[in-house]
Amino acid sequence: MNDISSDDIFLLKQRLAEQEALIHALQEKLSNREREIDHLQAQLDKLRRMNFGSRSEKVSRRIAQMEADLNRLQKESDTLTGRVYDPAVQRPLRQTRTRKPFPESLPRDEKRLLPAAPCCPNCGGSLSYLGEDIAEQLELMRSAFRVIRTV
């Protein structure tokens, strides 16, 4: 009933370990490609901003070369991940990460930004409260953190 020998089990475990190592190597290669794509996209965006002000042939050639490299890497990434390449559809943009709020244990100083005059400079009418925007900034003071809350 049990036709599997210990040698077969050993060979299967060995093949499984090889496949797991291969999967890990391919995932690492894929993540390196994704990082390279992001880096090239950032450089390309920077060059496009530089090119907007002054038209330079040198910058234009570099942009064209980087676009070609980016397209090649995106196609390779698509084939590795099994995504279908469609030039009419843009790749989904990565979601930006939101920052976590500062810990409540940090001491906070609150600065209020009040209007210069209690009345409108144009019509002289009284100002009404519309709400507030709060921004927090982390400051290092003598090797201690403190949160400055601007309201």
Secondary structure, DSSP 4 states (H G I P E B T S, - for coil): -----HHHHHHHHHHHHHHHHHHHHHHHHHHHHHHHHHHHHHHHHHHHHHHHHS--HHHHHHHHHHHHHHHHHHHHHHHHHTPPP-TTSPPPPPPPPPPPPPPTTS-EEEE----SSSB-TTT-PBP-------EEEEEEETTEEEEEEE-
